[in-house]
Amino acid sequence: MTWNFHVWNELWMKRSDLGSGSDELYDGWQAVDATPQELSDGMYKLGPAPVKAVRRGEINVLYDCDFVFAEVNADEIYWRYRGSGHPLKLMKKDPARIGQFISTKAVGKYEREDITGSYKFEERSCDERIIMMKALKQASNPFARIHLSEEFSDIDINVEVRNDVKVGEPFTITVNIKNNSSDTGYPVEGIVHVDTILYNGTGRKPLKAMPFNLQVDPDSTASVELNVEFEEYHSVVLDQAYFKILCSASIEGTTYEFFRQDDYRVRRPDIKINLDNEPVSKAPLYVTATLQNPMPIPLTGGQFRFECSGVWQPVEIPCDYIGAGEETAVKFRVWPQFDGKAQIAGKFNATELNDVDGFLAFEVDLNKEVNAGRSLNDGLVFA
């Protein structure tokens, strides 16, 4: 199973422990992780692993560079198990799926900074493939080097699904089959289905499936669609469920087999937070938050919860009913204690939909009137 995302830390360190002359090679950012998925020397730990070494495919450099390399630059390979005593059959390779959008928070602003280039060369580039070959030659796993296989190129299959579907809307999985041959038609048989899984990849349950059997003529394209209605998936919305989309296909008379799986999630709505007056320290700040129910059913038994930096207590506001497709607004007041950067985070949970959130970052101005009257003996308020 490939995780949807994982979080680790980076530290800026000297690596004199790696020997003389290693300063330029390995000093700098080091990856460390207190929650890796596998053991290292009998414990759940990782690093420090020089990011420079990971980028160069030096997987034997201490510590755990091989694991970090696999996290960010492995090829995803699908094998078919045909029973004891039969060799595994390589079905599919995806060199670009793992290690997408490696990110950190940008300095001084609430934006994503992409650091993928610090860990790897551009996907499918010549440099990236050279580094992969270099890493494979150092690997001890017997499967690590079995990555080349004859590929059947007459048929291309891809699976598409819109990534902007909101909860409450139907979504469609489209399987496109293209015949690149100019003189041979092929019978393509397969199945596309969607399962529900929890956010950690467990608890898979079948949701809907559709087999297909198509004759694809030379130089032509055929497609099949699996439509999933809200009524078919709404019961799993509360479980923070993801969808696992799977498609497999084969061509009669050939050894070609296709397999593809993707994780998918419909988008929850966002709480929109707006300030009704200029934020000033030690003065009331009035806030309006709005939420639109995107589902064709009402939301009942809901509650908003807001937290603001520099404020002791969270604000909780009940919201008993939001009609289907309707928007609601709530107003509240907070008293920021300090000037400078601040943020308000909101959360909404209801019987029919949970884990809806919103966020607003803003600057709090200094209250000059209050500040002018303070003495050095005034007490400080900490949140």
N, C-alpha and C positions, 0 to 999 in steps of 0.2 A: 504494500500500500504506500502511495506517495502522499505525504502530508500536504494539506492545502497551504499551510504557512508554518513557519517556525521562527522563533526569536532567539537571538543570542546577543552577546556583548562584544565590544571591541575595546582593547586597552592599548595605549601607546607605551611600548616597552623597548628596552635594549635587550638583545639576545646574545649576550657574551657567553652563555652556557653552550652555544652551538659551535664554539671554537673560534680561534683567531681568524680575522678576515671576514667574519660573518656580519659585521656591523652594517655594511651597505646592502648586503643580501637580505638580511632578515630583521633588522631593527625596524621599528615603526608599529603599525597597527597589527595587533594580535587578536585572533578570535578565541573567545572563551565561552563556555556554555555549562551552566549548572543543571540543565534539564535535557541532556541528549537522549536519543531513543535507544542507544546501545551502551554497553559497558566498555570502559577503558581501564585496563589493569584491575579488573574486578570491581570497579566503582562507576557510578553514573557521573562522569565528569568529562570535560573536553578542554584541551588547550593547555597553555597558550600555543596557538598555531599561527605562524607568520602568514599574513594575508598575501604577501609577495610570493611566498613559496606555493601557496594554493594556486595563484594565477599562473605560475610557471609549471604546474603539474608535478611538483616535487613532493610526492605523497609520502615519502619516507622521512621527511624532516620532522623533528619533534616539535610539538606533540599533537598527534591525531590529525595531521594534515590530510591523510587519506580519507578520513570521515568527512571533513569539511569539503574536500574536493567532490566527494560523492553527493553531498547535500546541494551543491551549487552547479555541478557540471556533469552529472552522470547522464548517460543515455538511458532512456526508459525502454526496456526490452520485454516483449511478451513471448512466452514459450507455451507450447501446447504439450501437455502431458498425455501420453498415449498408453500408459500402463507400465507395470514393472517389466524390465527387460527391453523396453523400446527407448531409443534415444529421444531426447526432447527436440521438438521442431520449433525453429525460430519463426514466429509469425509476423512480428512487427517491431520496428525500431523507430523511436522518436528522439532525435538528438537534441531537440530544442525545448522540450516541455519542462524540464527540471531546471530550477535556478532562474526563474523569471522575476523581474522587478525587485531585486535586492535593494532594500531601502533603509534610510535612517531619517531622523528628524533634522530638518535644515537648521543651521545655526541662526538663532535670533528670530525665527518666524515659524509659524505652525504650518509648514509645508513639507511634503515628501521630497527628500533628496535621493536620487538614484545613484547607488554605488556599485551597480552590477559590474561595471568596467574595472573595479578594483579587484574583483575576484576571478574574472574570466574575460577572455577575448570575445568579440562579437560572435553570436551564434551562427554556425554554418560557415564561418570564415575559414580561410586556409590556416591561419594561426590557431584557431580554436581546435580544428581537427588534428593539427600537429601535436598540440598539447595533450589531447585525448590519447593519441597513439603513444606518446611518451609515458603517460600515466599507466596505460594498460600494460606496457612492457615491464613496469616495476611491480605490477600487482601479482599477488600469489594465488588468488582465487582462480580455479581452472576455467570458470565461466567468463572471466573478465575479458579474455582475448577472443571469445567466440562471438564476434559482433558483425562479421561479414557473411553474407549469404546471397545466393543468386536470387534476384527479385524478378517477379513477373510484372512487366511494364505495360502490357496491353491494356490493363484495366486500372483506373484510378478511382478510389472511393473516398469521399470525405463526408463528415457529419457536421451539420450546422444547426445552431440554435441561437436565437437572439439573446443578448446578455443584458437587455434593458427592460425585461418583463417585470412588472411589479406584482407583489402578492395580491391575489384577487383576479388577475388576468390569466387567460389560457396561454400555453406556450406550445410551440410546434418544433419537433425534431425532424430535420430534413436530411435524408441520405441521398447524396448525388453520386451517380455511377457513370463514369465516362469511359467509353471504349476508344482507345487510341489507335487501334488497328484499322487499316483502310480496307481490309478484305475478309476479316473474320468476325462473325458475331458470336457472342458468348451468353450462355444461360447463367445468370447469377442468382444464387439462392442464399438467403440469410434471414436474420431476425434483428430487430431493433427493439430494445426495451428500456424502461426507466424504473429504477428502484429508489426507495428512500433510505437514507443513512443518517446517522447522527453526525454532529460536527466533527467527532473524532474518528469517523470512518466505520464505526461498528453499527450493529443493529439493522443490517440490511433487510428490507422487506420489499417484495415485488409490488409494483404499482400498476404498470400497464405494459403490454408487449404486442408486437405485430410482426408476424413472419412475412417474408416477401419472396417472390420467385419471378424474375424478369428476364426476358430475352433482350439483350442490348445489341443493337445492330452496329455494323462498322461505322466509325466516325460519327457516333451519336451519343447522346446523354439521356439517361433515364433517372427518375427520382421517385422516392417514396416518402410519405410524411406520416408521422405519428403525432396526433393532436392530444394534448392533455388539458382537460378542462379544470377550472377551479374546484368544481364539485368533486372531482376525483382526487384532489390532493389537499383540500383545505383541512382535513382532519389531522394532518401531520405538521401544520404550521407552528403549533405551540411547542413542538419538540425541537425547535431550531434545526429542522431537518434540511439536509442537502439532498440533492438528487444525484444518483449515479446513472449516467447515460451510457449504455453499452450497445455496440453493434458488431455483429460477426457475419461473415459471408464467405462463400466458397464458390468455385467455378467447376462445374462437372467436366471431367476429362483432363484436369490440370492439378498440380499440387498447390495452387494458389489458395491461400486462406487469409482473410482480412479480419482484424480485430481492432476495436477502438473503444476506449472508455474515457469519460470525462466527468468531472464533478460540476454540478450546476446548482445555482440557488436563485430563486426569485428575490427581487429586491424589496426590502421593507421600506415603509415611508420614513421620512425624516421629520423630527420636531424642528420647526423653524423658530429661532429665538431672536427677538429684536429688543433693543433698548429704547425706552420712551423718553429718556432725558440724558444729558451728558453725565457720565460717571465721574463722581468726585469723591475722594476719600472722606470717610466719616459723615456721609450724607446719604439720604435715601436714593436708591436707584430703582426705578420702576421698569418692569420687564413684561413683555407680552410674548407668549409662546403659542404657536398654532400647529395643529396637526390635522391632516386630512385622512379620513378613512378610505383606503383605496379598494376595499372589498365590497362585494355585493350583499353583504350581511352586516347588521349593526354590531358595534362593539359595546359590550356591557361590563359593568363592574370594574371600570378602569381607574387608574390612579397615575398622576404625574408626580415625579420626584425630581427636584432640582438642587444642585449643589453649586456653590459659588466660592471661589478661592477667597480667603480672608473672612469667611463667614462661618460662625460656629455650627449652626444647626441647618440641616437640609430643609427645604420647603416641600411639603407634601400636599397635593391638591386632588381630591376625589373627582372623578368624571364618570358618572353613572351610565351615560348613554351617548354614543355618536352614531347617527344614522348612516346607512349605506351610502358611500360617496360623499358624505357631508364633511364639513370642516368645523372644528371647534377651536376656541381661543381661551386661554387662561391668562390672568394677570396676577403678578405678585411683586413684592418689594424686598430688596436686600440692602444691607448697609456695608459696602466695602470698607475695610479698616485701613487699607494701605494704598498708596499710589503706586503706579507702575502696571506691569502686565497682570492681567486677570482673565479668568474664564468662567463660564457657566456651562455646566453639563446637565442635560436633561434625560430622563428615562420615563417611558410609559409602558405599562402592562395592563392588559385587559383579559377577560375570560377567553376571548377568541383570538387574540394576537398579543404577543409579548416581545420584549427585547427591542423596542423601538427607541431610538435615541437621537439626540441632537447636541450640538456643541457650538459655542460662540466664544472667540477670543477677542479681547478689547483692552484698551489702555484706560487706567483710572488716573485722573488728574489730581494733583495735590490740592487739598483744601487749605488755601492760604489763610483764611480767617481763623480756622482752628489751629493751624500750625503756628501762627504768630503768637497765639496766647499760651503756647506750651512752654514749660520750663524744663530744665534738665532733670528735675525731680518727678516729672509726670510719669505715671506708670505706662508700661507698654502692653498692648493687647495682642496676644498670639492666637492664630486660628489653628 
